[in-house]
Amino acid sequence: SYEWRRGGELVKMLRPFLEPPGRVLEIGSGIGCTVKQFELAGFESSGIEPGEGFCQFSREQLRASVKQVSLGEMARHPEADLVMLVHVLEHLNRPLQALQHLGDLLTDGGQLYVEVPNFGLPHVAPAKLFHFAHIYNYSAATLTMLGQASGFEVEQVLSDSQDRNLRILFRKAREVEV
């Protein structure tokens, strides 16, 4: 399926930045394909997903480690080396607070992978651009600034300016000693 293939592509793309058995957490893991693909690649992989049906499919069909909780319900202690937000950030009401929360879930120097529709692209279908479920839209510049404002620095931009999706790998910034 498309979801399964996309999970495999994410593993291939992010593998150079994180060695197995690194701990990977996907926020909004859907049916669990990406979580399972990272597990099969040797990572300690889990996901959270608010949708009951998605969680059930993840666990029963894929045997993927997915919990039915929202980000807000997660305790703020470091449990992941890589957190992934794949087409989730544009749906969140409070993106700055969400990314700060994710920073608390990451180990020191941990990484955050964010993929969102590329709002900076001259769009072929303007009606699709303002999707009713998309609360915020991001260009490379605004996504970078949001990351920086949330305590991250850009590790690697993994998309080019013509991609339909922005793909940025952030790294949790070191605490600044005062």
C-alpha positions as MATLAB code, in Angstrom:
seq = 'SYEWRRGGELVKMLRPFLEPPGRVLEIGSGIGCTVKQFELAGFESSGIEPGEGFCQFSREQLRASVKQVSLGEMARHPEADLVMLVHVLEHLNRPLQALQHLGDLLTDGGQLYVEVPNFGLPHVAPAKLFHFAHIYNYSAATLTMLGQASGFEVEQVLSDSQDRNLRILFRKAREVEV';
ca = [
       0.000    0.000    0.000;
       0.954    3.653   -0.294;
       1.318    3.991    3.509;
       3.598    0.952    3.692;
       5.775    2.242    0.849;
       5.970    5.703    2.435;
       7.105    4.148    5.731;
       9.923    2.391    3.885;
      10.951    5.627    2.167;
      11.099    7.421    5.535;
      13.360    4.703    6.950;
      15.681    5.010    3.941;
      15.746    8.820    4.152;
      16.326    9.071    7.926;
      18.621    6.041    8.372;
      21.796    8.099    7.668;
      20.972   10.311   10.662;
      20.146    7.651   13.265;
      21.596    4.202   13.859;
      19.530    1.230   15.028;
      18.524    0.456   17.733;
      17.723    4.172   18.230;
      14.353    4.933   19.792;
      11.869    6.332   17.255;
       8.474    7.799   18.142;
       5.870    8.806   15.565;
       3.199   11.306   16.594;
      -0.058   10.654   14.732;
       1.043    7.261   13.445;
      -2.157    6.506   11.503;
      -2.422    2.812   10.645;
       1.121    2.158   11.914;
       3.035    1.380    8.702;
       5.911    3.760    9.440;
       6.210    2.532   13.037;
       6.388   -1.063   11.778;
       8.899   -0.228    9.000;
      11.277    1.364   11.552;
      10.859   -1.687   13.820;
      11.697   -4.035   10.924;
      14.794   -1.903   10.195;
      16.070   -2.592   13.715;
      14.869    0.490   15.581;
      13.004    0.589   18.878;
       9.886    2.027   17.310;
       6.543    3.179   18.684;
       3.751    5.591   17.874;
       0.857    7.472   19.354;
      -2.426    7.956   17.524;
      -5.693    9.413   18.847;
      -7.890    7.468   16.371;
      -9.248    4.262   17.879;
      -9.692    2.453   14.547;
      -6.159    3.302   13.424;
      -4.737    2.063   16.731;
      -6.665   -1.171   16.518;
      -5.429   -1.807   12.966;
      -1.829   -0.958   13.972;
      -1.850   -3.411   16.844;
      -3.952   -6.246   15.421;
      -2.904   -6.274   11.749;
       0.672   -5.000   11.928;
       1.597   -5.864   15.523;
       3.016   -2.333   15.756;
       3.618   -0.630   19.084;
       0.998    2.132   18.946;
      -0.793    3.698   21.928;
      -4.114    5.518   21.737;
      -3.137    8.799   23.383;
      -2.753   12.409   22.313;
       0.482   14.358   22.564;
      -0.914   16.441   25.421;
      -1.350   13.293   27.509;
       2.302   12.271   27.203;
       4.567   12.800   30.205;
       7.382   15.227   29.432;
      10.400   12.979   29.892;
      12.994   12.022   27.301;
      12.093    8.723   25.683;
      13.060    9.100   22.031;
      16.128    9.762   19.890;
      13.945   10.682   16.917;
      10.387   12.006   16.892;
       8.460   12.138   13.615;
       5.554   14.426   12.677;
       4.454   13.402    9.194;
       1.560   15.553    7.948;
       0.465   16.271   11.510;
       1.870   19.708   12.362;
      -0.443   21.553    9.940;
      -3.428   20.131   11.881;
      -2.300   21.294   15.337;
      -3.876   24.301   17.079;
      -0.777   25.212   19.066;
       2.266   24.247   16.994;
       4.833   26.128   19.109;
       3.666   24.435   22.322;
       3.485   21.073   20.534;
       7.097   21.321   19.335;
       8.257   22.426   22.794;
       6.499   19.361   24.240;
       8.241   17.162   21.657;
      11.563   18.661   22.716;
      10.854   17.348   26.210;
      10.318   13.833   24.789;
      13.714   13.836   23.069;
      17.029   12.764   24.496;
      19.862   15.319   24.483;
      20.743   16.083   20.879;
      17.660   14.144   19.773;
      16.114   14.780   16.371;
      12.706   15.882   15.141;
      11.565   15.077   11.604;
       8.749   17.285   10.297;
       6.948   16.824    6.988;
       4.189   19.229    5.937;
       2.684   20.437    2.651;
       4.964   23.020    1.037;
       3.028   26.295    1.135;
       5.884   28.077   -0.629;
       5.304   26.164   -3.856;
       3.398   27.958   -6.624;
       0.359   25.739   -6.456;
      -1.435   24.034   -9.322;
      -4.662   23.534   -7.362;
      -5.264   26.618   -5.195;
      -8.463   25.134   -3.750;
      -6.467   22.248   -2.263;
      -4.032   24.617   -0.619;
      -6.494   25.875    1.980;
      -7.596   22.441    3.142;
     -10.331   22.697    5.807;
      -8.354   20.493    8.220;
      -5.134   22.499    7.875;
      -4.992   25.092   10.626;
      -1.556   26.427    9.686;
       0.372   26.395    6.428;
       4.174   26.396    6.271;
       6.880   27.579    3.934;
      10.512   26.511    4.436;
      11.187   29.854    6.164;
       8.233   29.727    8.576;
       8.785   26.061    9.466;
      12.464   26.782   10.158;
      11.554   29.757   12.375;
       8.942   27.717   14.245;
      11.548   25.020   14.890;
      14.067   27.565   16.135;
      11.491   29.284   18.359;
      10.710   25.861   19.873;
      14.310   25.048   20.806;
      15.512   23.232   17.672;
      18.141   23.880   15.035;
      17.992   22.669   11.441;
      20.058   19.523   11.008;
      19.175   18.909    7.359;
      16.610   20.085    4.821;
      15.561   16.897    3.050;
      13.326   18.430    0.367;
      14.027   20.885   -2.411;
      12.081   24.042   -3.200;
       9.982   22.269   -5.853;
       8.812   19.377   -3.644;
       5.106   19.281   -2.784;
       6.133   18.533    0.786;
       8.618   20.252    3.067;
      10.857   17.778    4.883;
      13.098   19.153    7.614;
      15.156   17.246   10.158;
      15.719   19.340   13.274;
      18.032   18.659   16.194;
      17.207   19.591   19.763;
      19.432   22.560   20.543;
      21.855   22.197   23.417;
      20.787   24.028   26.550;
      22.474   27.406   26.679;
      24.350   27.967   29.934;
      23.556   31.376   31.403;
];
